[in-house]
Amino acid sequence: MTTLDLTPAPGAAPLPRMVLAQAGAEIKSTLRNGEQLLLTLIIPVLLLVGFSTTSLVNIGRGSRVAFIAPGVIALAVMSTAFTGQAIATGFERRYGVLKRLGASPLSRSGLMLAKTLAVIAVEVVQVVVIGAVALALGWRPAGSPLAALVLILLGTAAFSGLGLLMAGTLRAEATLAGANLVYLVLLGCGGVIFPLTAFPAAVEPVLRLLPISALTGGLRSVLTDGAALPLGAVAILAAWAAVSLALASRTFRWE
């Protein structure tokens, strides 16, 4: 007769299960936070509708929504991967959440992976919502969705590195102020709403090297003009990602 063994077998859950559980908690926290929801969804949608249906900004010839939609998608990526992640991680570090999680069976690398998965999941929601609104406004995207995906992933890596770099080195209050300030500055001078050609000729080449400008310009080239994957934008985003993630890994403080 076979005996059923009911002896407890304590131990940590498999790493993939812990990562997915933590990622789910991160996603729920983001979507339940009113300020995060405002930053990640409401503001981008309002900008898309407002600037696509009015002539507040001179974008030259062509469809207004075709110009605005790729920029708003890039802004949404930045709001989640950089601004939201920097602020949330900064306060988690201040209140000792990161220290406690880092000492749990979920390793620190697992925690960073969970945060990355959460960012990507929120971005999927953003792209779906913004894309649906843009389509309702008459947007007809062209080009390769795969090329757009490559740009979004590189942009996510670049902005995540910058967000973690800020959150891991500055005080939480400084991160809150700095992340919001950077968000507003890049919104204004990153080609999201205003064409970079509207800026002085001496400044425009510098602005084109910003990660938001590269992401916006790359998405606009692919989704509006139907061009192939823009290697210049890819190189700029890859460089920002490599440098920011390398610096973040060296300077990040868990407490």
C-alpha positions as CSV (number, residue, x, y, z in Angstrom):
1,M,0.0,0.0,0.0
2,T,1.4,3.4,-1.0
3,T,1.7,6.0,1.7
4,L,1.1,9.6,0.9
5,D,4.0,11.7,2.0
6,L,2.7,15.0,3.5
7,T,6.0,16.1,4.9
8,P,6.5,19.9,4.3
9,A,9.2,20.7,1.8
10,P,10.2,24.3,2.6
11,G,12.1,26.3,0.0
12,A,12.0,29.1,-2.4
13,A,9.7,29.1,-5.4
14,P,11.3,28.7,-8.8
15,L,12.8,31.9,-10.0
16,P,10.4,32.4,-13.0
17,R,7.4,32.2,-10.7
18,M,8.9,34.7,-8.2
19,V,9.8,37.1,-11.1
20,L,6.3,36.9,-12.5
21,A,4.7,37.4,-9.1
22,Q,6.8,40.5,-8.4
23,A,6.1,41.8,-11.9
24,G,2.4,41.4,-11.3
25,A,2.7,43.3,-8.1
26,E,4.6,46.1,-9.8
27,I,1.9,46.3,-12.6
28,K,-0.9,46.5,-10.1
29,S,0.8,49.2,-8.1
30,T,1.3,51.3,-11.2
31,L,-2.2,51.0,-12.5
32,R,-3.7,51.6,-9.0
33,N,-1.6,54.8,-8.5
34,G,-3.6,57.8,-9.7
35,E,-0.5,59.9,-10.3
36,Q,1.2,57.1,-12.3
37,L,-2.0,56.6,-14.4
38,L,-2.1,60.3,-15.1
39,L,1.5,60.3,-16.2
40,T,1.4,57.1,-18.3
41,L,-2.0,57.2,-20.0
42,I,-4.2,60.3,-19.4
43,I,-1.6,63.0,-20.3
44,P,-0.4,61.2,-23.5
45,V,-4.0,60.7,-24.7
46,L,-4.9,64.3,-23.9
47,L,-1.9,65.5,-25.8
48,L,-2.7,63.2,-28.8
49,V,-6.3,64.4,-29.0
50,G,-5.5,68.1,-28.3
51,F,-2.7,68.6,-30.8
52,S,-4.2,66.3,-33.5
53,T,-7.5,68.1,-33.6
54,T,-6.3,71.7,-33.3
55,S,-3.7,73.8,-35.1
56,L,-1.9,75.0,-32.0
57,V,1.4,73.9,-33.5
58,N,2.6,74.4,-37.0
59,I,3.8,71.0,-38.2
60,G,4.0,71.9,-41.9
61,R,2.3,69.7,-44.5
62,G,0.8,66.3,-43.9
63,S,-1.6,64.8,-41.4
64,R,-1.5,66.2,-37.9
65,V,-2.3,62.9,-36.2
66,A,0.4,61.1,-38.3
67,F,2.9,63.6,-36.9
68,I,1.7,63.6,-33.3
69,A,0.9,59.9,-32.7
70,P,4.5,58.5,-33.0
71,G,5.7,61.3,-30.7
72,V,3.1,60.5,-28.1
73,I,4.0,56.8,-28.2
74,A,7.6,57.8,-27.5
75,L,6.5,60.1,-24.7
76,A,4.5,57.2,-23.2
77,V,7.6,55.0,-23.3
78,M,9.6,57.7,-21.5
79,S,6.9,58.3,-18.9
80,T,6.8,54.7,-17.9
81,A,10.5,53.5,-18.3
82,F,12.0,56.7,-17.0
83,T,9.8,59.1,-15.0
84,G,7.5,56.5,-13.4
85,Q,10.2,54.0,-12.7
86,A,12.6,56.6,-11.3
87,I,10.1,58.0,-8.9
88,A,8.8,54.6,-7.7
89,T,12.2,53.1,-7.3
90,G,13.5,56.2,-5.5
91,F,10.8,56.0,-2.8
92,E,11.2,52.2,-2.6
93,R,14.8,52.8,-1.8
94,R,14.1,55.5,0.7
95,Y,11.6,53.4,2.7
96,G,13.8,50.3,2.6
97,V,11.6,48.2,0.3
98,L,14.4,47.5,-2.1
99,K,16.6,46.4,0.8
100,R,14.0,43.9,2.1
101,L,13.3,42.6,-1.4
102,G,17.0,42.3,-2.1
103,A,17.3,40.1,1.0
104,S,14.4,37.8,0.0
105,P,14.7,34.6,-2.1
106,L,14.1,36.9,-5.1
107,S,17.6,38.0,-6.0
108,R,18.4,41.5,-6.9
109,S,18.8,40.6,-10.6
110,G,15.4,38.9,-10.4
111,L,13.9,42.1,-8.9
112,M,15.4,44.2,-11.8
113,L,14.0,41.6,-14.3
114,A,10.6,41.8,-12.7
115,K,10.6,45.6,-12.9
116,T,11.6,45.4,-16.6
117,L,8.8,43.0,-17.3
118,A,6.3,45.3,-15.5
119,V,7.5,48.3,-17.5
120,I,7.1,46.4,-20.8
121,A,3.6,45.3,-19.8
122,V,2.5,48.8,-19.0
123,E,3.9,50.0,-22.3
124,V,1.9,47.4,-24.2
125,V,-1.2,48.8,-22.6
126,Q,-0.1,52.4,-23.5
127,V,0.6,51.5,-27.1
128,V,-2.7,49.7,-27.5
129,V,-4.7,52.6,-26.0
130,I,-2.8,55.4,-27.8
131,G,-2.9,53.5,-31.0
132,A,-6.7,52.9,-30.7
133,V,-7.3,56.6,-30.1
134,A,-5.0,57.6,-33.0
135,L,-6.8,55.2,-35.3
136,A,-10.1,56.7,-34.3
137,L,-8.7,60.2,-35.2
138,G,-7.8,59.0,-38.6
139,W,-4.2,57.7,-38.2
140,R,-3.1,55.2,-40.8
141,P,0.4,53.9,-39.7
142,A,2.8,52.6,-42.4
143,G,6.0,50.8,-42.2
144,S,7.1,47.7,-40.3
145,P,5.7,47.0,-36.9
146,L,8.9,45.0,-36.1
147,A,11.0,48.1,-36.8
148,A,8.8,50.1,-34.4
149,L,9.1,47.3,-31.8
150,V,12.9,47.4,-32.0
151,L,12.9,51.2,-31.5
152,I,10.5,50.9,-28.5
153,L,12.6,48.2,-26.8
154,L,15.8,50.2,-27.3
155,G,14.1,53.3,-26.0
156,T,12.8,51.4,-23.0
157,A,16.4,50.2,-22.2
158,A,17.8,53.7,-22.6
159,F,15.1,55.3,-20.4
160,S,15.2,52.5,-17.8
161,G,18.9,53.0,-17.4
162,L,18.5,56.7,-16.9
163,G,15.7,56.2,-14.5
164,L,17.6,53.6,-12.4
165,L,20.7,55.8,-12.5
166,M,18.7,58.7,-11.0
167,A,16.8,56.6,-8.5
168,G,19.9,54.8,-7.3
169,T,22.0,57.9,-6.6
170,L,19.7,60.7,-5.6
171,R,17.4,61.2,-2.6
172,A,13.8,60.3,-3.3
173,E,12.7,64.0,-3.1
174,A,15.4,65.0,-5.6
175,T,14.4,62.1,-7.9
176,L,10.8,63.2,-7.8
177,A,11.7,66.8,-8.8
178,G,14.4,65.8,-11.2
179,A,12.4,63.2,-13.1
180,N,9.4,65.5,-13.5
181,L,11.6,68.3,-14.7
182,V,13.4,66.1,-17.2
183,Y,10.0,64.9,-18.4
184,L,8.8,68.4,-19.1
185,V,12.0,69.5,-20.7
186,L,12.2,66.5,-23.1
187,L,8.5,66.9,-23.9
188,G,9.2,70.4,-25.0
189,C,12.4,70.0,-26.9
190,G,12.4,66.3,-27.9
191,G,10.4,66.6,-31.1
192,V,7.3,65.0,-29.4
193,I,4.9,67.9,-30.2
194,F,7.1,70.6,-31.7
195,P,9.2,69.8,-34.8
196,L,12.9,70.0,-34.1
197,T,13.2,72.2,-37.2
198,A,11.4,74.9,-35.2
199,F,14.5,75.3,-32.9
200,P,17.6,77.4,-33.8
201,A,19.9,75.7,-36.3
202,A,22.8,75.7,-33.8
203,V,20.7,73.8,-31.3
204,E,18.9,71.3,-33.5
205,P,21.9,68.9,-34.0
206,V,22.3,68.6,-30.2
207,L,18.6,68.0,-29.7
208,R,18.7,65.2,-32.2
209,L,21.1,63.3,-30.0
210,L,18.6,63.1,-27.1
211,P,17.1,59.7,-26.5
212,I,13.5,61.0,-26.8
213,S,14.4,62.8,-30.1
214,A,15.9,59.6,-31.5
215,L,12.9,57.5,-30.4
216,T,10.4,60.1,-31.7
217,G,12.2,60.6,-35.0
218,G,12.7,56.9,-35.5
219,L,9.0,56.0,-34.9
220,R,7.9,58.9,-37.1
221,S,10.2,57.7,-39.9
222,V,8.8,54.2,-39.7
223,L,5.2,54.7,-38.9
224,T,4.5,57.9,-40.8
225,D,7.0,57.7,-43.7
226,G,7.0,54.0,-44.1
227,A,10.8,53.9,-44.0
228,A,13.0,51.0,-43.0
229,L,14.6,50.7,-39.5
230,P,16.5,54.0,-39.1
231,L,20.1,53.0,-38.1
232,G,20.9,56.5,-36.8
233,A,18.1,56.4,-34.2
234,V,19.1,52.8,-33.4
235,A,22.7,53.8,-32.7
236,I,21.7,56.8,-30.5
237,L,19.3,54.7,-28.4
238,A,21.7,51.8,-28.1
239,A,24.5,54.2,-27.0
240,W,22.2,55.8,-24.3
241,A,21.1,52.4,-23.2
242,A,24.7,51.0,-22.9
243,V,26.1,54.0,-21.0
244,S,23.1,54.5,-18.7
245,L,22.7,50.9,-17.7
246,A,26.5,50.5,-17.2
247,L,26.5,53.6,-14.9
248,A,23.4,52.5,-13.1
249,S,24.9,49.0,-12.4
250,R,28.0,50.6,-10.9
251,T,26.4,53.4,-8.8
252,F,23.0,52.0,-7.8
253,R,22.5,52.0,-4.0
254,W,19.9,49.6,-2.6
255,E,19.5,51.6,0.7
